[in-house]
Amino acid sequence: QSLKQQFPIDSKKERIFIMTSKQRAYLRGLANTIDPIFQIGKNGLTDVLIQQLDDALEARELIKITVLETAPENVKDLGNKISERTNSIFVQAVGNKITLFRQKKKNSKINLPN
């Protein structure tokens, strides 16, 4: 699957790329060096948190989130919900950490391998 193949993600008709395993591995490697910048706790996903995550993805492209034990849902479910609501790619969930990626439309700092 190439980056040219795309699929609709929400009602706004925005589109994201289908990730190859090579691209996902590349992002996982980049994620090893970054620290989590958000925590999800007992309040779960709120509209304010989603907006902050959306802003962080626009600024950084690749972010990590820590899910606390008090969170109402498991890590993978939260990762999938966040990726849907922020139009991002759920890269991985390792332990209690979620990694998300959304490439900037212009001036992207992360160039995915083919």
N, C-alpha and C positions, 0 to 999 in steps of 0.2 A: 504494500500500500504506500503510495507516495503522498506528499503533502498536498498535491493537487486535489486529492479526493477529500471532500468535505461533507458534513451532514448538518442539518438544522438542529439547534439546541433549545431554542425557546420561541415564544410567540413573536419576538422582535425580528425573527428571521436572521439573527446573527449566526455566524458559523464558526466552528473551531476545527482544527485539524485532527485527523485520526492519527494516533501516535504509533510509530513502529517500535518494536522492542529495543532497537538500537537507540532511538531517540529517548525513550523512557530511561534506559540505562545511563545515557549521557546526563539527563536531568537528575537522576538519583546520585550520580557522582558529584555534580555541582552542589546538591543539597547537603552532602556530607559536611561541607565547610561552613554552612550558615546555621545560626542559632534561631530557635523559635521566637517569633515576635508577638504572638497572641496566645491566650489561654482560654479554653472553653471549660466552664465550670457548671455549677448547679443550675444556672439560668439557661443553659443550652444556647441555641441559636436565636438571637434577637435581630430585629431589623437594623439596629444600630451597629451590632457586630458585623453583620453582612456588609453594610455600607463601608465600615472600616477595612474589612478584608478586601473589598472591591477596590478601594483607594490604594491599599498596600500593593495589590497585584498590579495596578496601573503604574505605580512608582518603581516596583522592584522586579516584577515578572515572576520570580520564584520565591515562595514564602513557606515557612514552616510554622505549624500550630501545635501547641501542646494541649492534649485533652486530659483534664483532671479526672480523678476517680469519681468525683461527685457529679459528673456530667450525666444527663438523663439518657443518653444513647451511647452505643458503642462507637469506636473510633472509625471504622469503615463506613458505617451509616452516615456519620457526621461528615466525613470526607466527601461522600457522594452527594449529599444534600448541599454542601457548600459549593461544590463544583457546579452543580446545576444552577444555583441561585446567583453565582458570580460569573457564569459563562467561562469557567476555567477548566483546566485538566487536572484530575485527581491523579497525581504521579504515584504516590505510595502512602501506605500506612505502616509504620514500624513501631511496635510497642504502643505507646500513647502519643505518638507524633504523626501529624498529617503533613504531607508536602503537596503544594498546589502550584500550577504554572499557568500563566496566561501571557502570551507574547504581545508586546506592544504593537499597535498598528504602524507606527513610525518610530524610527531610531531605536530599534530593539538591540539590546546589549547581548542577548543570548541567541546565537545562531545554531539551530539544530542541525545535526548531521543528516545526510540523505539516507 
